[in-house]
Amino acid sequence: MIIATNSKGKISELKAIFKTEEIKSLEDVNIKIEVEEDQDSFYGNALKKAKEIYEIAKEPTIADDSGLCIPIFDNWPGVLTHRFLGEQATPKERNQAILDRMKDLKGEDRKAQVVCNLVYYDGKSILVGEGIIEGTIALNPRGENGFGFDEIFELPNGKTLGELSAEEKNQVSARAVAARDLNRKLMKL
């Protein structure tokens, strides 16, 4: 299967979660495109990426879209998590913008979710795995592991995703939950 991403972090996470080296990156199959995420849902973006890459490679493809949803802000940044400051913004800049917007909020108002949709497409079948984890936005970034908003998303145990080891994160992340959900469905194909 091909993973429709150029993110090295996502590729290594998914290889570890699926426990297989049979997963190929876009680089492995010499595909040098970035599918535009212009849909209004995580599912829509993931499906679009899976279909576009399948049409080029003609191999079963898995694509994901995920993001941070903050209920007090109507689930912002949501599908725009990676782009709400523009395509060139760094994760550090995005995280700081979120922290700045939330600086006066306390307790329940800091609740957040990470949502991941992982879509499999093989030219005929479309399967989707969904993962949602609950937490809060930390007061300050913590942790050196992970990528994206991992250093500001705090789990109920008080640790941020960025403070977890790769093995720990691959047990509890929204992508891990979505991958396990998708894997169950793939076993029935």
N, C-alpha and C positions, 0 to 999 in steps of 0.2 A: 504494500500500500504506500501511497505517497501522502505525505503531510503537506498540505497547501499553506506553507508559511516560510518566511525567510528568517524568522526569529529563532536564533540558536537556543535560547532559553526554553521556548515551547517545544522544540524538537527533542532536546535532551529530556525534558519532563515526560513527554509522551512516549519516548522509547522506554524510559524507566517504568512508567505506569503500565504500558502494554506488555512489558517484559519481553520485548523482541527487538532484534536488530533488522527485521524484515521491513521496517519502516524506512522509507527513503525521503529525504528532504528534496525541495525543489532544486537545490544545488546538485544533489546526487543525480538527478535526471536532466540536468542542464536546462532548466526552465528559469528564465531570468525576467519574470514579470511580477508585478505587485498588483493584485486584484484590488480595484477600488472598492472600499467599504462604503457604499452609498445607500444601503437599505435602512429601514427604520426599526429593525429588530436584530437581536443577536442571531436568531435563527436565519433570518433573511440574508445577512452578511455571510454566515458560515455556508449556507446552501449555495449562494452565488459563487463563492471561492471554490467550493468542491466541484461544482459543475464546470466552471471555466478551466480549472486545471485538468479535470477528467477529459474534457474535449481536446486538450492539447496532447496529453500523455496516453490517453486510452487505457489507463490503469485505475483500479479502485483508489479513491481519494478520500482523505479525511481532512476536514477544515474546521476551524473553530472561530468563534468570536466570543469575547468575554469582556466584562467590564465591571466597574464599581457603580453601585446604585445607592444613592443616599436618599432615603424616604422623605426627610424634611424638605428636600429640594426637588420633590416630584421625580425621584430616582435619577437625578442628574449625577454624574455626567453620562451614565448609561452607555448607549451604543457609541457615544462620542468620547469615551474615556481616553482613548489614545490621541484624539484629534481636537479636543475642545479648546486648546491653545494654539492650534495650527499644527501641521505635519512636522515642522522642524523643532518643536518644543521637546525638551529632554524630560525623562521621567522625573528628575529632581524638580524641574520647573512646574510640571503638572501637579506633583505632590504638594509643593509649596502653595500653589494656587488653591488647592482644596483646603489645606490647613488654614490659609488666610481667610477663606470664605467662612470657615467654621470656628474661627478663633473665639467667638463669644458664646458658643453653644456648649452645653453641659449635659451629662447623663444621657437620657433617652434620645435627646436631639442629635446625638453623635452616632446613632445606629446606622449601620450600613450592611449591604450585601455584596457579595461577589457572585455574579451570574456567568455561567459558561454554557454555551451550546456547541456541541461537537457533532458535526454532520458527516455521515458516510454516504458516498455516492459511487455507484459502479456502472452507470449507464442505464440501469433499470431500477434498482432499489435505492430508496432514500431512507436512511435510519438516523435518528437523532438521539443523542445522549444529553441530558441536562443535569447540571450541577449548580447548586446554590448553597453558599455558606453564609452564616450570619456572624456579625461582629460589630465593631465600632471603629470610628476613625480615631487613631491615637492623637494625643496632644502634640507629640513630636515624632519625627522619623526615628525608628529603631531597627537595627539589624543590618547586616551586610550581605545576607543571602537573598536569593530570588531576584526579581526584576519588576519593572512597572511600579505599581502602588503597594508592593509587598511590605515595604518598610512603614507604611502608615495604616495598614489594615490590621486591627487588633482582634484576635480571637477571644472567645469567652474565657480562655485560660490565662489571659493577660499578656500573652506573647503576640508580637506581630508576625505575619507570614515571613518577614525578612529575618526574624530571629530563629526560625526553624532550620534544621538541616534539610538538605534536599530530600532525604528519606522521609523525614517527618512531614514535610510539605506534600510529598506525593501520596500521603495517606489521607490528608484532610482538605486539600485545595479544591476549589470548585471544578478545576480542570480534571482532577483525579476522580471526583464524584461523577462528572460527566463521562469520563472515559470508562469507568466501571459500568455505568448505565448503558453506554453504547456497546461495550464488550459483551454484556449479557444478550443484547439484541443481535449482535453479529453471530453469536453461537447458534442462534436459531435460523440463520440464513441457509 
